Amino acid sequence: MKNSANRNERKYLLPRSRILRGRDSVRRLFRSGRALRERHMDLRYVLLPGHEGMCLAGFIAGKRLGKAHERNLIKRRMREAYRQHQHLVRDIAESGPIGFQGIFIAKKAGVPYPMIEQDCIRLLTAVQQKMKEESAAS
Protein backbone atom coordinates (compact mmCIF):
# COMPACT_ATOMS: atom_id res chain seq x y z
CA MET A 1 0.00 0.00 0.00
CA LYS A 2 2.81 2.37 0.87
CA ASN A 3 4.53 1.83 -2.51
CA SER A 4 1.43 2.87 -4.48
CA ALA A 5 1.11 5.99 -2.33
CA ASN A 6 4.77 6.81 -3.09
CA ARG A 7 4.15 6.36 -6.81
CA ASN A 8 1.22 8.77 -6.73
CA GLU A 9 3.25 11.33 -4.81
CA ARG A 10 6.11 11.11 -7.33
CA LYS A 11 3.64 11.76 -10.13
CA TYR A 12 3.17 15.33 -8.85
CA LEU A 13 6.80 16.21 -8.22
CA LEU A 14 8.47 18.87 -10.33
CA PRO A 15 12.22 18.59 -9.73
CA ARG A 16 14.68 21.05 -11.23
CA SER A 17 15.66 18.44 -13.80
CA ARG A 18 12.23 18.89 -15.43
CA ILE A 19 12.43 22.70 -15.55
CA LEU A 20 13.51 24.13 -18.88
CA ARG A 21 16.61 26.24 -18.43
CA GLY A 22 19.03 28.09 -20.64
CA ARG A 23 18.83 30.97 -23.04
CA ASP A 24 19.34 28.71 -26.09
CA SER A 25 16.37 26.52 -25.18
CA VAL A 26 14.13 29.54 -24.77
CA ARG A 27 15.31 31.06 -28.06
CA ARG A 28 14.61 27.78 -29.87
CA LEU A 29 11.06 27.75 -28.54
CA PHE A 30 10.43 31.33 -29.61
CA ARG A 31 11.98 30.73 -33.04
CA SER A 32 10.49 27.38 -34.00
CA GLY A 33 7.85 26.59 -31.39
CA ARG A 34 4.10 26.62 -31.74
CA ALA A 35 1.97 29.03 -29.72
CA LEU A 36 -1.23 28.52 -27.77
CA ARG A 37 -3.02 31.38 -26.09
CA GLU A 38 -5.37 31.65 -23.16
CA ARG A 39 -6.71 34.62 -21.28
CA HIS A 40 -4.02 34.91 -18.61
CA MET A 41 -1.06 33.02 -20.10
CA ASP A 42 0.44 31.78 -23.35
CA LEU A 43 2.32 28.58 -24.05
CA ARG A 44 5.15 28.27 -26.56
CA TYR A 45 6.03 24.63 -27.11
CA VAL A 46 7.75 22.19 -29.38
CA LEU A 47 7.10 18.46 -29.74
CA LEU A 48 10.26 16.44 -30.21
CA PRO A 49 9.88 13.12 -32.06
CA GLY A 50 12.35 10.52 -30.85
CA HIS A 51 12.80 12.09 -27.40
CA GLU A 52 10.78 9.61 -25.37
CA GLY A 53 10.28 10.65 -21.76
CA MET A 54 11.50 14.22 -22.22
CA CYS A 55 9.04 16.66 -20.66
CA LEU A 56 10.46 20.07 -19.74
CA ALA A 57 8.61 23.27 -18.83
CA GLY A 58 9.72 26.83 -18.16
CA PHE A 59 7.92 29.85 -16.74
CA ILE A 60 8.29 33.52 -17.72
CA ALA A 61 6.84 36.68 -16.21
CA GLY A 62 8.17 39.80 -17.92
CA LYS A 63 9.11 43.02 -16.18
CA ARG A 64 6.00 44.78 -17.48
CA LEU A 65 3.97 42.68 -15.03
CA GLY A 66 5.35 44.43 -11.98
CA LYS A 67 8.07 44.30 -9.40
CA ALA A 68 10.14 41.19 -8.70
CA HIS A 69 7.96 39.93 -5.85
CA GLU A 70 4.85 40.16 -8.07
CA ARG A 71 6.55 38.34 -10.94
CA ASN A 72 7.81 35.65 -8.57
CA LEU A 73 4.27 35.10 -7.26
CA ILE A 74 2.95 34.72 -10.81
CA LYS A 75 5.68 32.21 -11.69
CA ARG A 76 5.08 30.29 -8.47
CA ARG A 77 1.38 30.01 -9.32
CA MET A 78 2.11 28.88 -12.88
CA ARG A 79 4.61 26.29 -11.63
CA GLU A 80 2.10 24.92 -9.14
CA ALA A 81 -0.66 24.69 -11.76
CA TYR A 82 1.71 22.87 -14.10
CA ARG A 83 2.95 20.59 -11.32
CA GLN A 84 -0.60 19.54 -10.47
CA HIS A 85 -1.53 18.80 -14.11
CA GLN A 86 1.77 17.82 -15.76
CA HIS A 87 0.47 14.26 -16.11
CA LEU A 88 -1.62 15.43 -19.09
CA VAL A 89 1.51 15.64 -21.24
CA ARG A 90 4.04 13.62 -19.24
CA ASP A 91 2.15 10.33 -19.48
CA ILE A 92 2.15 10.55 -23.29
CA ALA A 93 5.80 11.66 -23.40
CA GLU A 94 6.88 8.73 -21.24
CA SER A 95 4.88 6.10 -23.11
CA GLY A 96 5.30 7.36 -26.66
CA PRO A 97 8.05 8.44 -29.01
CA ILE A 98 7.40 12.18 -28.53
CA GLY A 99 8.99 14.60 -26.08
CA PHE A 100 7.68 17.99 -24.96
CA GLN A 101 9.34 21.30 -24.18
CA GLY A 102 7.26 24.34 -23.35
CA ILE A 103 7.34 27.78 -21.79
CA PHE A 104 4.39 29.29 -19.98
CA ILE A 105 4.31 33.07 -20.38
CA ALA A 106 2.26 35.20 -17.99
CA LYS A 107 0.20 37.98 -19.57
CA LYS A 108 -1.41 39.59 -16.52
CA ALA A 109 -0.44 40.25 -12.92
CA GLY A 110 -2.67 39.73 -9.92
CA VAL A 111 -4.53 36.75 -11.38
CA PRO A 112 -5.87 34.35 -8.74
CA TYR A 113 -4.59 30.78 -8.74
CA PRO A 114 -7.88 29.12 -9.84
CA MET A 115 -7.90 31.15 -13.07
CA ILE A 116 -4.26 30.31 -13.77
CA GLU A 117 -5.02 26.66 -13.13
CA GLN A 118 -7.94 26.70 -15.59
CA ASP A 119 -5.78 28.25 -18.29
CA CYS A 120 -3.01 25.73 -17.61
CA ILE A 121 -5.42 22.80 -17.91
CA ARG A 122 -6.77 24.12 -21.22
CA LEU A 123 -3.28 24.65 -22.62
CA LEU A 124 -2.01 21.23 -21.52
CA THR A 125 -5.13 19.52 -22.88
CA ALA A 126 -4.55 21.16 -26.27
CA VAL A 127 -0.90 20.00 -26.26
CA GLN A 128 -2.04 16.53 -25.21
CA GLN A 129 -4.29 16.37 -28.31
CA LYS A 130 -1.41 17.46 -30.57
CA MET A 131 0.86 14.84 -29.02
CA LYS A 132 -1.73 12.12 -29.61
CA GLU A 133 -2.14 13.22 -33.22
CA GLU A 134 1.62 13.18 -33.83
CA SER A 135 2.00 9.82 -32.07
CA ALA A 136 -0.69 8.33 -34.29
CA ALA A 137 0.91 9.80 -37.41
CA SER A 138 4.31 8.28 -36.70
N, C-alpha and C positions, 0 to 999 in steps of 0.2 A: 504494500500500500504506500509506503514511504517513497519508493522509487518512482511511482507514477506521479506523486505529488511533486517530486523534484523535477521530473520531465516537464510538467506543466509550468512550473516556475521558470525553468530555463527558456521556455518558449517566449516569455515576455522580457527577457534581458536585452539590453542594448549596450554591449561592451564597446569600448573605443575602437576595437578592430572592425566593427561594422559601421563606423562613422566615416563618411567620405571626407578625406583631407587632401590638401595640396592644391596649389594654384593651377597646376596643369590639368588636374581632374575637373576642376570647376570650369576652366576655359573650354575644355573638350565638350562638356555638357552644354555650354552656351553656344558653341559653334555648331555642333552636329546633333544636339539632343532635340527631342520633341517637347512640346509645351502643352500643358493642361492648365486651365484656369478655373478658379473658384472665387467666391466673393472676397474671402479674406487672405487667401494665399494662392500662389502658383506652384506648379511642379515642373521642373525641367528634368527630363530623364532620357536614358538610353538603355535599350535592351541589347545584351551582348550574347549572341549565339556562341555556344561552345564554352561558356563560362559557368558551368553548373555549380550551384551553391553560392555564387557571388551575389550578395545583396547589401549594397552600401547606400547610405543616405546622409545628406548634409543639410544644414539649416542656415538660412541667411536672413538677417534683418538689417536693412540698410540704415545709414545715419539719418535719413529723412524721417525715420519713424520715432526719433526722440533720443534722449540721453542714453548712456550705456546701460543703466539699470533697467530702463524700459525695454531696450532691445534684448537684453539678457532674459527678461521675463517672457517676452514673445518667443524667443528661441527655446526656452525651457518648456513652454506650453506645446510648441510644435513637436519637440523631441518626445514628450510624454504621449501625445496623441499618436505619433508614429510607433512608439514602443508598444503601446497597447494594441495596435492594429497591424503591425508589421507582418503578421502571419498571412495576410491577404496576398502578399507578393512573395514572401520568403518560402512558403510551402511549395509554390510552383518552381521557384529558382532552385530549391534543393532537390526536387524530384525530376526536373526536366533539364533540357540542354540549354536553358537560357538564363543569363544573369541579369541583374538589375542594378543600375546606379542612378540616383536621383538627388535633386536638391529642392528642398521646400523653401520658397521665398515669401516672406511675410509682406503683405500689402498695406495693412492697417495696424495701428497701435491701439492698445486698450481693448482688444477683443477678448471676451470671456472664453474660458477653456471649452465649454460645450460647443460653441460655434466653430472653434478651431478644430475640434474633434470631428464634427460633422463634415467639414471641408476635407479633412484628411481622409476620412472614410470614403468619400466620393472620389477623391483623386486616386487612392489606392485601388478602389474597385475598378476604375477605368483602366489603370495600368494592368491589373489582373486580367481583364478581358483581352487586352492587347497581347499579353504574354501567352494566354491560351490560344489565341489566333496564330501567333508565330510558332508556338510549339506544334500545333496541328499542321501548319504548312511545311514544317521541316521534317 
